[in-house]
Amino acid sequence: MTNIHLIAIGGSIMHNLALSLKKNGLNVSGSDDMIFEPSRSRLQNEGLLPKELGWFPDKIHAKLDGVILGMHAKSNNPELKKAQKIGIPIYSYPEYIYNNSKDKKRIVIGGSHGKTSITSMILHVLKISKIDTDYIVGAQIDGFDRMVKLTTKAKIIVLEGDEYLSSPIDRRPKFHLYKPHIAVLSGIAWDHINVFPTYENYVKQFSIFTDDVKDLLIYYQNDTEILKIIQNKKKCNLKGYKTPKHKIKDGVTYLIYNEGLIPLNIFGEHNLQNINAARLVCNEIGISNTKFYQAISTFTGAAKRLELIAKNNSSSIYKDFAHSPSKLKATTASMKKQFLERKLIACLELYTFSSLTKKFLKEYKNCMDQADIAIVYFNPDTVKKKKLKNLKEKDIIEAFGRKDLKVVSKITQLQSYLHKLELKHTNLLMMSSGNFDDLEINILANKILNKK
């Protein structure tokens, strides 16, 4: 293929894929009806930013070798309809990635949580070990210029295996398309109820994923649902992992290895588990435990994954991608355990379809109990756009099971409240899969900590 068109080129993975394809020498074009930063600047710098926003069937022509369809597009997209009409091959991005990695060793990281962190850890160690690899990862990582790399030279590809749908016309979960040689399953906790309306249906997707593992399945051995899934798995080898031995001293987490201590830049029991999963993958590639630990000690985390954005002598402000109940609970617990002498203010934005659905809200019960002060923000306009029933303050308080929960529905009120905080021996944790309605958290965080 030499001529590729991306419908919905502005997506986080889609625009990174476009950049990677252009770097490989392909002729790349694309369309979208909305493109935000950093996608806009990155596409513009490479000459790939569409001249106009919108969908233009004239961009679809017989000289195209293929069209890659992003999830942001709709099934009645006019460019998609044109491609279907004239018979141009249409791919979702996971299908395209698989077709271009059939001759590589495919390593796929699946699970309801930890996917991005485990993938990032593996890539960090492989880069230090000078092992060339292709990849897809769902966040920006220090030392990597983009989130997608796809070449003809690399013999390994590491893929973050998302369980969400592949495209508007391909309703298969993305990780069903990758057919891994080595896979990781980090844990299962219900999410995406707009696609998987029952817990049983959601769990089934992970069972299907493990059915396609060719050589080795690495799994978190304390997850009861995973243990049920692997009971009768005979097609591939199995290797379990758990939380490694560690200690926390003066706000730093240390791994205990060969009677020595390895300091880490990250923390939290879930991250320690992620490290063990990444270590087992790297072992399969030929990296020893000693070399792995040397490399992982310099890992600073993926963007928005317990990311430190501001601090002073007695307080720190973090942001995290946590949004599902299991992630929320794990992240707040990690913060309390890491900083025993500090109070914790935890602020969550309800943003996903699941989190804004009354049926699912009850899954959040007791998830913020570890926080000394708990805040939940939601935008009623977001609820309307997702065509969901209105949420009331009492619905959220009841669902979280915490009477002192502060619920805010206007971003100006949240900003004002946060700015007034006195963070003395207190940490602030901002959690969302969105962006708090474009709240400039980094700027706000520095203002909070530098108040006179």
Backbone hydrogen bonds, N-H to C=O, Kabsch-Sander energy under -0.5 kcal/mol:
donor,donor_aa,acceptor,acceptor_aa,energy
4,I,2,T,-0.6
4,I,27,N,-2.8
5,H,66,G,-1.8
6,L,29,S,-2.4
7,I,5,H,-0.6
7,I,68,I,-2.4
8,A,6,L,-0.6
8,A,31,S,-2.2
9,I,6,L,-0.6
9,I,31,S,-2.2
11,G,8,A,-1.1
15,H,11,G,-2.8
16,N,12,S,-0.8
17,L,13,I,-2.6
18,A,14,M,-2.3
19,L,15,H,-2.0
20,S,16,N,-2.0
21,L,17,L,-2.7
22,K,18,A,-2.2
23,K,19,L,-2.1
24,N,20,S,-1.3
25,G,22,K,-2.0
26,L,21,L,-2.0
27,N,2,T,-3.5
28,V,26,L,-0.7
29,S,4,I,-2.2
31,S,6,L,-2.1
32,D,54,G,-0.7
39,S,36,F,-0.5
40,R,36,F,-1.8
42,R,38,P,-2.3
43,L,39,S,-2.7
44,Q,40,R,-2.5
45,N,41,S,-2.5
46,E,42,R,-0.9
47,G,44,Q,-1.5
48,L,43,L,-3.2
49,L,43,L,-0.8
54,G,32,D,-3.1
59,K,56,F,-2.5
60,I,57,P,-1.9
61,H,59,K,-0.7
64,L,61,H,-1.7
65,D,3,N,-2.4
66,G,3,N,-1.1
67,V,89,P,-2.5
68,I,5,H,-2.5
69,L,67,V,-0.6
69,L,91,Y,-3.3
70,G,7,I,-2.6
70,G,68,I,-0.6
73,A,70,G,-1.0
77,N,74,K,-1.7
81,K,77,N,-2.6
82,K,78,P,-1.8
83,A,79,E,-2.3
84,Q,80,L,-2.5
85,K,81,K,-2.1
86,I,82,K,-2.2
87,G,83,A,-0.8
88,I,83,A,-2.1
91,Y,67,V,-3.1
93,Y,69,L,-0.6
96,Y,92,S,-2.4
97,I,93,Y,-2.6
98,Y,94,P,-2.4
99,N,95,E,-2.4
100,N,96,Y,-1.3
101,S,98,Y,-2.0
104,K,101,S,-1.6
105,K,155,K,-2.8
106,R,104,K,-0.7
107,I,105,K,-0.6
107,I,157,I,-2.8
108,V,106,R,-0.5
108,V,182,I,-2.4
109,I,159,L,-2.8
110,G,108,V,-0.7
110,G,184,V,-3.1
112,S,187,G,-3.0
118,I,114,G,-2.7
119,T,115,K,-2.5
120,S,116,T,-2.6
121,M,117,S,-2.6
122,I,118,I,-2.4
123,L,119,T,-2.4
124,H,120,S,-2.4
125,V,121,M,-2.3
126,L,122,I,-2.6
127,K,123,L,-2.2
128,I,124,H,-2.0
129,S,125,V,-2.2
130,K,127,K,-1.3
131,I,126,L,-2.8
132,D,130,K,-0.6
134,D,156,I,-2.9
135,Y,149,K,-2.1
136,I,158,V,-1.9
137,V,147,M,-2.3
142,D,301,G,-0.5
144,F,141,I,-2.1
149,K,135,Y,-2.6
157,I,105,K,-2.5
158,V,134,D,-2.4
159,L,107,I,-3.4
159,L,157,I,-0.5
160,E,136,I,-1.8
161,G,109,I,-3.1
161,G,159,L,-0.6
162,D,160,E,-1.1
166,S,170,D,-0.8
166,S,172,R,-1.7
167,S,170,D,-2.1
170,D,167,S,-0.8
174,K,164,Y,-2.6
175,F,162,D,-2.0
176,H,173,P,-1.8
177,L,174,K,-1.9
181,H,106,R,-2.5
182,I,106,R,-2.0
183,A,216,L,-2.5
184,V,108,V,-2.2
185,L,218,I,-2.5
186,S,110,G,-2.1
195,V,192,H,-1.7
196,F,192,H,-3.0
202,Y,198,T,-1.9
203,V,199,Y,-2.6
204,K,200,E,-1.8
205,Q,201,N,-0.9
205,Q,202,Y,-0.9
206,F,202,Y,-0.7
206,F,203,V,-0.9
207,S,203,V,-1.4
208,I,204,K,-2.3
209,F,205,Q,-1.9
210,T,206,F,-2.1
211,D,207,S,-1.4
212,D,208,I,-0.7
212,D,209,F,-1.1
213,V,210,T,-1.2
214,K,180,P,-2.7
215,D,181,H,-2.0
216,L,181,H,-2.1
217,L,237,N,-2.8
218,I,183,A,-3.2
218,I,216,L,-0.6
219,Y,217,L,-0.5
219,Y,239,K,-1.9
220,Y,185,L,-1.9
221,Q,219,Y,-0.6
221,Q,241,Y,-2.4
223,D,220,Y,-1.2
224,T,222,N,-0.7
227,L,223,D,-2.1
228,K,224,T,-1.6
229,I,225,E,-1.9
230,I,226,I,-2.3
231,Q,227,L,-0.5
231,Q,228,K,-0.7
232,N,229,I,-0.5
233,K,230,I,-1.6
234,K,232,N,-0.7
237,N,215,D,-3.0
239,K,217,L,-2.3
241,Y,219,Y,-1.9
247,K,254,Y,-2.2
249,K,252,V,-2.8
252,V,249,K,-1.6
254,Y,247,K,-3.2
255,L,262,I,-2.7
256,I,245,K,-2.3
257,Y,255,L,-0.7
257,Y,260,G,-2.3
260,G,257,Y,-2.1
262,I,255,L,-2.8
264,L,253,T,-2.2
265,N,299,F,-0.6
272,L,268,G,-2.0
273,Q,269,E,-2.2
274,N,270,H,-2.1
275,I,271,N,-2.2
276,N,272,L,-1.7
277,A,273,Q,-2.0
278,A,274,N,-2.6
279,R,275,I,-2.6
280,L,276,N,-2.0
281,V,277,A,-1.8
282,C,278,A,-2.6
283,N,279,R,-2.4
284,E,280,L,-1.4
285,I,281,V,-0.8
285,I,282,C,-0.6
286,G,282,C,-0.6
286,G,283,N,-1.1
287,I,282,C,-2.5
288,S,286,G,-0.5
292,F,288,S,-2.4
293,Y,289,N,-2.9
294,Q,290,T,-1.9
295,A,291,K,-1.9
296,I,292,F,-3.0
297,S,293,Y,-1.4
298,T,295,A,-1.7
299,F,296,I,-1.4
303,A,140,Q,-2.4
305,R,302,A,-1.9
306,L,304,K,-0.8
307,E,319,K,-2.7
308,L,306,L,-0.5
309,I,317,I,-2.8
310,A,317,I,-1.3
312,N,315,S,-2.6
317,I,310,A,-3.0
318,Y,428,L,-2.7
319,K,307,E,-2.2
320,D,430,M,-2.7
321,F,304,K,-1.6
328,L,324,S,-2.8
329,K,325,P,-2.4
330,A,326,S,-2.1
331,T,327,K,-2.7
332,T,328,L,-2.2
333,A,329,K,-2.0
334,S,330,A,-2.1
335,M,331,T,-2.1
336,K,332,T,-2.0
337,K,333,A,-2.2
338,Q,334,S,-2.3
339,F,335,M,-1.8
342,R,339,F,-1.6
343,K,425,H,-2.5
345,I,427,N,-2.9
346,A,344,L,-0.6
346,A,373,I,-2.6
347,C,429,L,-3.2
348,L,375,I,-2.8
349,E,431,M,-2.5
350,L,348,L,-0.6
350,L,377,Y,-2.8
351,Y,349,E,-0.7
356,L,352,T,-1.5
357,T,354,S,-1.7
358,K,356,L,-0.5
360,F,357,T,-0.9
361,L,357,T,-2.0
362,K,358,K,-0.7
363,E,360,F,-2.6
364,Y,361,L,-2.3
365,K,362,K,-1.4
366,N,400,F,-2.2
367,C,364,Y,-2.4
369,D,366,N,-1.2
371,A,368,M,-1.3
372,D,344,L,-1.7
373,I,344,L,-1.9
375,I,346,A,-2.8
376,V,406,K,-2.8
377,Y,348,L,-3.3
378,F,408,V,-1.9
382,T,379,N,-1.1
383,V,379,N,-1.5
384,K,380,P,-2.0
385,K,381,D,-2.5
386,K,382,T,-1.7
387,K,384,K,-1.8
388,L,383,V,-2.3
395,D,392,K,-0.5
396,I,392,K,-1.5
397,I,393,E,-2.4
398,E,394,K,-2.3
399,A,395,D,-2.0
400,F,396,I,-2.4
401,G,397,I,-1.0
402,R,397,I,-1.3
405,L,402,R,-1.6
406,K,374,A,-2.4
407,V,405,L,-0.6
408,V,376,V,-2.6
414,L,410,K,-2.0
415,Q,411,I,-2.7
416,S,412,T,-2.2
417,Y,413,Q,-2.5
418,L,414,L,-2.8
419,H,415,Q,-2.2
420,K,416,S,-1.3
421,L,418,L,-1.3
423,L,421,L,-0.7
424,K,422,E,-1.6
425,H,423,L,-0.6
427,N,343,K,-2.8
428,L,316,S,-2.3
429,L,345,I,-2.8
430,M,318,Y,-2.9
430,M,428,L,-0.5
431,M,347,C,-3.2
431,M,429,L,-0.6
432,S,320,D,-2.3
439,L,435,N,-1.1
439,L,436,F,-0.9
441,I,439,L,-1.9
444,L,440,E,-2.6
445,A,441,I,-3.1
446,N,442,N,-1.7
447,K,443,I,-1.8
448,I,444,L,-2.5
449,L,445,A,-2.1
450,N,446,N,-1.4
451,K,448,I,-0.8
